[in-house]
């Protein structure tokens, strides 16, 4: 066979092989992607803080002087009245001095009585009477002051309430730096939290908050902002925020809690996974090809992102985003990885009706309050908490 015919056949074979590879690459060897469905779900943004549970009104009982304890009541958890004796310190030295003052005062009283009888006998007698009277009055003042010192060694309830805690034991030497009793009404209670100064402008009185406590990991604990301290701590760069707890809260005085104050929320918004958003855009599949679609972002969470415009409910977006795929790249959706759209169930009547370990719910809430509470015990609030923690860590790292 002539050489030129071999050359033509070779060229044809190469062309056929190239065309076949191109056809295979574009129509049979498409990139495998996974998708997620844009759905309705609650979204929230929160400010994170840490705090301690305290009564709204309470006081510490500390000794005024450093002395040995000789008496302490066994009254933890018991109701007390203002002024009720809770304990005593050793006052033997003070009482001995008081006894001497009273003996001296009795002698001054007798001297004053004699001088009073003779005060009309002349100027000298009148002067002696005045001197005795001055000494007697001074003695009474010293006795009164000594009684006050002795009374200061008696530990009394500063207000009506309950003995929330008692520390110390009889025989110990305690002073002004030692708190022996915490006294106050056990309810209502509040959480006193510290919030970064960079985020305090987002907080306002009346905002609701979610609490997380290790003692109640599966419960949605609620509170509301009741007070914000006007002056922050310039050293720690925090502000103190007070959150009022409901009367039925299971939290106990002294417990620590993570505080997540909700400053922006929507009970039902179109959301996609955060991993589906890249550079304010998502990728959709149109006729088997990737197409980049710009979107307007609302509330950003670590798990979900609110889409204000650009994506409609029910649309499938690449999740995670595949930024290395150019527009027009042919893809094939792996149905085993695809996340189907969830139906919109009714909101549970109570927080306990929803499994706290379940995946984030997708629903339209008839009652915004119910939506928020239901989300609090689902993975949705986990993302809120994680976002708030991340922001708090970011602010701490920038200091």
Order of alpha helices (4+ residues) and beta strands (2+ residues): alpha-beta-beta-beta-beta-beta-beta-beta-alpha-alpha-beta-beta-beta-beta-beta-beta-beta-beta-beta-beta-beta-beta-beta-beta-beta-alpha-alpha
